[in-house]
Amino acid sequence: MLTVGDKFPEFDLAAVPGGPEGLKGDFVQISDKTDAGKWKLVFFWPKDFTFVCPTEIVAFGKLAGEFKDRDTVVYGVSIDSEFVHLNWRLHHEDLKGLQIPMLADIKRELSTALGVLSPAAGVANRATFLVDPEGIIRHVSVNDLSVGRNPQEVLRILDALQSDELCPCNWKQGEAFLKP
């Protein structure tokens, strides 16, 4: 699995755009070059039309504005196609207002390149990557398929990384940094 300090792999995936545009059925291509020069949060969920996944996707979507305020784009990814993503958005009440794009890794190329594909389940694990503007992975976490993430914690980690300071345990934006 790729980890902190590694270069995030190149990718070019079809996606359902976020916001109202995503409900129209017009797909877009999103690549590693899209939103160049910005921080990226790339998170994977195992499959559409499941139970834990929409809770996470909605929670990340609700924080999209806070990530944007930090010059960070949010990409959600699964092994499902863009057509399945669209159908899920259209038929799941909580996903209709989703503000982030849903990327389709149907060939499992990105999840394989990152090393987050579960061989037993054939789907991506619940992996989360924070990638800096130079394309370097600065944070990675992976949860078991049955356990959802805490998007607020990902935002806290992003704040700490962007501070370029030494941040103690449980540090939050606005608190004092450590002085060596």
C-alpha positions as CSV (number, residue, x, y, z in Angstrom):
1,M,0.0,0.0,0.0
2,L,1.2,3.5,-0.8
3,T,1.8,5.6,2.3
4,V,3.0,9.0,3.5
5,G,5.7,10.5,1.3
6,D,4.8,8.4,-1.8
7,K,3.6,10.1,-5.0
8,F,-0.1,9.7,-5.5
9,P,-0.6,7.7,-8.8
10,E,-1.8,9.1,-12.0
11,F,-5.5,8.4,-12.8
12,D,-8.2,9.4,-15.2
13,L,-11.7,8.3,-14.2
14,A,-15.3,9.0,-15.2
15,A,-17.3,10.7,-12.5
16,V,-20.7,11.9,-11.5
17,P,-20.1,15.6,-10.7
18,G,-21.2,17.0,-7.4
19,G,-24.0,19.4,-6.9
20,P,-27.1,19.7,-9.0
21,E,-25.1,19.0,-12.2
22,G,-24.6,15.4,-10.9
23,L,-28.3,14.7,-11.1
24,K,-28.5,15.5,-14.9
25,G,-26.7,12.4,-16.1
26,D,-23.8,14.3,-17.7
27,F,-20.5,12.6,-16.7
28,V,-17.1,14.2,-16.4
29,Q,-13.5,13.0,-16.5
30,I,-11.4,13.7,-13.4
31,S,-7.7,13.0,-13.4
32,D,-4.7,13.6,-11.2
33,K,-4.2,16.8,-13.2
34,T,-7.7,18.1,-12.4
35,D,-7.5,20.8,-9.8
36,A,-3.7,20.9,-10.1
37,G,-2.0,22.9,-7.3
38,K,-4.7,22.1,-4.7
39,W,-4.8,19.8,-1.8
40,K,-6.9,16.7,-2.5
41,L,-8.9,14.4,-0.2
42,V,-9.5,11.1,-2.0
43,F,-11.6,8.6,-0.1
44,F,-12.7,5.2,-1.1
45,W,-15.9,3.3,-0.2
46,P,-16.5,-0.4,-1.0
47,K,-19.8,-0.3,-3.0
48,D,-22.8,1.7,-3.8
49,F,-26.2,0.7,-2.5
50,T,-24.8,-0.4,0.8
51,F,-25.3,0.8,4.4
52,V,-22.2,2.3,6.0
53,C,-21.0,4.0,2.7
54,P,-23.8,6.6,2.4
55,T,-23.3,7.8,6.0
56,E,-19.6,8.5,5.2
57,I,-20.3,10.0,1.7
58,V,-22.9,12.4,3.1
59,A,-20.7,13.4,6.0
60,F,-17.8,14.2,3.7
61,G,-20.2,16.0,1.4
62,K,-21.5,18.2,4.3
63,L,-17.9,19.3,4.9
64,A,-17.2,20.0,1.3
65,G,-17.4,23.8,1.9
66,E,-14.9,23.6,4.8
67,F,-12.5,21.6,2.7
68,K,-12.9,24.1,-0.1
69,D,-12.1,26.9,2.4
70,R,-8.8,25.1,2.9
71,D,-8.1,25.0,-0.9
72,T,-8.8,21.3,-0.9
73,V,-11.0,19.3,-3.3
74,V,-12.8,16.2,-2.2
75,Y,-13.1,13.1,-4.5
76,G,-15.1,10.0,-3.5
77,V,-14.2,6.8,-5.3
78,S,-15.6,3.3,-5.5
79,I,-15.3,0.4,-7.9
80,D,-18.8,1.0,-9.2
81,S,-19.5,2.6,-12.6
82,E,-20.6,6.2,-13.1
83,F,-24.0,4.8,-14.1
84,V,-24.4,3.0,-10.8
85,H,-23.2,6.2,-9.0
86,L,-25.8,8.3,-10.8
87,N,-28.6,5.8,-10.1
88,W,-27.6,5.7,-6.4
89,R,-27.7,9.5,-6.3
90,L,-31.0,9.7,-8.0
91,H,-32.6,7.1,-5.7
92,H,-31.0,7.8,-2.3
93,E,-32.6,10.9,-0.7
94,D,-29.4,11.8,1.3
95,L,-27.2,11.7,-1.8
96,K,-29.4,13.9,-4.0
97,G,-27.7,17.1,-2.6
98,L,-24.2,15.6,-2.6
99,Q,-21.6,18.4,-3.4
100,I,-18.7,16.2,-4.2
101,P,-18.0,14.1,-7.3
102,M,-18.3,10.3,-7.3
103,L,-15.4,8.7,-9.3
104,A,-15.8,5.3,-11.0
105,D,-12.8,3.0,-10.6
106,I,-14.5,0.2,-12.5
107,K,-11.2,-1.3,-13.7
108,R,-9.9,-1.1,-10.1
109,E,-6.7,0.6,-11.5
110,L,-6.5,3.4,-8.9
111,S,-7.4,1.2,-5.9
112,T,-4.9,-1.4,-7.1
113,A,-2.1,1.2,-7.6
114,L,-2.7,2.5,-4.1
115,G,-2.9,-1.0,-2.6
116,V,-6.3,-0.5,-1.1
117,L,-8.2,-3.2,-3.0
118,S,-9.4,-6.0,-0.7
119,P,-8.5,-9.3,-2.3
120,A,-11.1,-11.2,-0.4
121,A,-14.0,-8.8,-1.1
122,G,-12.9,-7.5,-4.5
123,V,-13.7,-3.9,-3.5
124,A,-11.7,-1.0,-2.2
125,N,-11.3,-0.8,1.6
126,R,-12.4,2.4,3.4
127,A,-9.2,4.2,2.5
128,T,-8.6,7.9,3.0
129,F,-5.7,9.9,1.4
130,L,-4.7,13.6,1.9
131,V,-2.5,14.6,-1.0
132,D,-0.6,17.9,-1.0
133,P,-0.5,20.3,-4.1
134,E,2.7,18.5,-5.3
135,G,0.9,15.2,-5.4
136,I,2.6,13.7,-2.4
137,I,0.5,11.6,0.1
138,R,0.6,13.4,3.5
139,H,-1.9,11.2,5.3
140,V,-3.4,7.8,4.8
141,S,-5.8,5.7,6.8
142,V,-7.7,2.5,6.1
143,N,-10.7,1.2,8.0
144,D,-12.2,-2.3,8.0
145,L,-15.1,-2.6,5.6
146,S,-17.6,-2.6,8.5
147,V,-16.4,0.6,10.2
148,G,-17.1,4.1,9.0
149,R,-14.7,7.0,9.2
150,N,-14.8,10.4,11.0
151,P,-14.6,13.2,8.3
152,Q,-14.2,15.8,11.1
153,E,-10.9,14.0,12.0
154,V,-9.8,14.1,8.4
155,L,-10.5,17.9,8.4
156,R,-8.5,18.3,11.7
157,I,-5.5,16.4,10.2
158,L,-5.7,18.6,7.1
159,D,-5.6,21.7,9.3
160,A,-2.6,20.3,11.1
161,L,-0.8,19.4,7.9
162,Q,-1.5,22.8,6.3
163,S,-0.2,24.6,9.4
164,D,3.4,23.4,8.7
165,E,3.9,23.3,12.5
166,L,4.3,20.7,15.2
167,C,0.8,19.8,16.4
168,P,0.1,17.9,19.6
169,C,-2.4,15.1,20.0
170,N,-6.0,16.2,19.5
171,W,-4.8,19.7,18.3
172,K,-7.5,21.8,16.7
173,Q,-7.2,24.8,14.4
174,G,-6.6,27.9,16.6
175,E,-4.8,26.1,19.4
176,A,-1.2,26.5,20.3
177,F,1.5,24.6,18.4
178,L,4.4,22.8,20.1
179,K,7.6,24.8,20.4
180,P,10.8,22.6,20.3
